[in-house]
Amino acid sequence: MNSSTLDFVTRIHSREDLPELLAAERAVAMLSVDWSGPERKGRERFLALAHRWQDAGLPPVQFFLINEDDDTLRDFFPRQIRCACVPLGAGAVHWLARGKVLRSEMQIADCPVSQLVAWTAELWPAELGPAKAGGPVESAGESRPGEPA
């Protein structure tokens, strides 16, 4: 595999890395570039979502950063994931199940991490345990010192 993992996040560098994303039962993927200010701010929130989700012990979700600067990756995605109205480097985020897009946000630079957690929990709620009664899902949405709100 050509992807590298940053804690809980797998980087997709080329089309050869896509099968893992497309096969994932539950995935959250962010289109990422190194040169965009709004994308960097959104990436901080995306990474905070990944860490909070993992730390809370919620249903398994795979997190991916997709290199939007790679033409073959950019051209791979259908219109439902990447449309002309979203500029390159916006930092779009998509929730997928086995390659099917369930939800999309065109940019998350100003989105509270707690909202990202809530959207993810709506798609994949915990089947058992305290999450149903306000346990890990709620606590996973709370800001921690040093993390984006």
C-alpha positions in Angstrom: 0.0 0.0 0.0 1.2 3.5 -0.9 -0.7 5.3 1.8 0.9 6.4 5.1 -0.9 6.7 8.4 -0.9 9.7 10.6 -2.3 8.4 13.9 -5.9 7.5 12.9 -5.8 9.1 9.4 -4.7 7.4 6.2 -3.3 9.6 3.5 -4.4 8.8 -0.1 -1.5 9.8 -2.4 -2.6 8.3 -5.7 -5.3 6.2 -7.4 -3.6 3.0 -6.3 -4.5 3.9 -2.7 -8.2 4.3 -3.4 -9.4 0.7 -3.0 -9.0 1.0 0.8 -11.2 4.1 0.9 -13.8 2.7 -1.4 -14.0 -0.6 0.5 -14.3 1.0 3.9 -17.6 0.3 5.6 -17.5 3.7 7.3 -15.2 6.4 6.1 -14.8 10.2 6.5 -12.5 11.6 3.8 -11.2 15.1 3.3 -9.8 16.5 0.1 -6.5 18.0 1.1 -3.8 20.3 -0.2 -0.8 21.8 1.5 -1.1 25.4 0.2 -4.6 26.5 1.2 -5.3 28.4 4.4 -8.9 27.4 4.7 -8.0 23.8 4.1 -5.4 23.8 6.8 -7.9 25.3 9.3 -10.4 22.6 8.2 -7.8 19.9 8.4 -7.1 20.8 12.1 -10.8 20.2 12.7 -10.9 17.0 10.7 -7.9 15.6 12.6 -9.6 16.6 15.9 -12.7 14.7 14.8 -10.6 11.6 14.0 -8.9 11.7 17.4 -12.1 12.4 19.4 -14.0 9.6 17.5 -11.2 7.1 18.2 -10.8 8.2 21.8 -14.5 7.9 22.5 -14.6 4.2 21.4 -17.4 4.8 19.0 -18.3 2.5 16.0 -15.2 2.0 13.9 -14.7 4.7 11.2 -11.7 5.1 8.9 -10.4 8.6 8.3 -8.7 9.6 5.0 -6.9 12.7 3.7 -7.0 12.7 -0.1 -4.3 14.5 -2.0 -6.4 16.9 -4.1 -3.4 18.2 -6.0 -3.1 14.8 -7.8 -4.9 15.2 -11.1 -5.7 11.5 -11.3 -7.4 11.6 -7.9 -9.2 14.8 -8.6 -10.6 13.4 -11.8 -11.5 10.1 -10.2 -14.3 11.4 -8.1 -17.8 11.7 -9.5 -19.7 15.0 -9.5 -21.4 14.2 -6.2 -18.1 14.4 -4.4 -16.3 17.1 -6.3 -18.3 19.7 -8.2 -17.3 22.8 -10.2 -18.8 25.1 -7.6 -16.2 24.1 -5.0 -12.8 25.6 -5.5 -9.7 23.5 -5.4 -8.3 23.6 -1.9 -11.6 24.3 -0.1 -11.1 21.3 2.1 -14.3 19.4 1.3 -15.2 16.5 3.6 -17.3 13.5 2.7 -18.8 10.7 4.7 -18.9 7.4 2.8 -20.1 3.9 3.2 -18.4 1.4 0.8 -17.7 4.3 -1.7 -21.2 5.7 -1.6 -21.4 9.3 -0.4 -23.8 9.7 2.5 -23.0 13.4 3.4 -20.8 16.2 2.1 -19.6 19.5 3.5 -17.9 21.7 1.0 -15.6 23.3 3.6 -15.3 22.9 7.4 -12.8 25.7 8.3 -15.4 27.4 10.5 -17.3 24.3 11.6 -17.1 23.4 15.3 -15.6 19.9 15.9 -18.6 19.1 18.0 -20.8 19.5 14.9 -18.5 17.2 12.9 -18.8 14.6 15.7 -22.6 15.1 15.7 -22.9 14.6 11.9 -20.7 11.5 12.1 -22.7 10.1 15.0 -26.0 10.7 13.1 -24.7 8.4 10.4 -23.1 5.8 12.6 -24.7 5.8 16.1 -23.3 3.5 18.7 -25.6 0.5 18.9 -24.9 -0.3 22.5 -23.6 1.3 25.6 -23.5 4.8 27.1 -23.4 6.6 23.7 -27.2 6.2 23.4 -27.7 7.8 26.8 -25.4 10.8 26.3 -22.1 9.1 27.0 -19.2 9.1 24.5 -21.0 10.9 21.7 -21.7 13.9 23.8 -18.3 13.9 25.5 -16.6 13.4 22.2 -18.1 16.6 20.9 -16.7 18.7 23.8 -13.7 20.9 23.1 -10.4 20.0 24.7 -7.7 22.5 25.6 -5.5 23.2 22.6 -8.0 21.8 20.1 -10.2 23.8 17.7 -13.7 24.4 18.9 
